[in-house]
Amino acid sequence: MKYAWMDEYLMNKTGVTKDLKEEWNSIKPDGEVSDDLLMEMLDKSYALVLHSFSKKRQQEILLTTSCGL
């Protein structure tokens, strides 16, 4: 995984699997992983995807969503 702390913390939890795709994780929201950690992971994932677009497209996306960074 890209982040060592994910291997250390998440891979030992029930319901967490590592997909063969790079930077792809599956988490079963069954209470084993804290809500705060899930939110942090979602925020980081959103930022990674958003930053893969051009600056112009990023602005368009941010203007049409209620999500902001």
C-alpha positions, 0 to 999 in steps of 0.5 A, a space after each residue: 500500500 502507498 501508506 505504511 500506516 494502512 498496512 499496520 493498522 487496517 490489514 489486521 482488522 476484520 473485513 478489510 481487504 487489499 485489492 490488487 489495484 494500486 491505491 485501492 482498499 476495501 473496508 467493511 464498515 462494521 465498527 472495526 475501523 473508527 468513523 474518524 479514520 474512515 472520514 480521513 481516508 475518504 477525504 484523502 481519496 477525494 483529494 487524490 481523485 480531484 487533483 488528478 483533473 486539470 485545474 479548470 476541471 477541479 474548479 468546475 467540480 468544486 463549484 457543482 458539489 458541496 464538498 470542498 477541500 
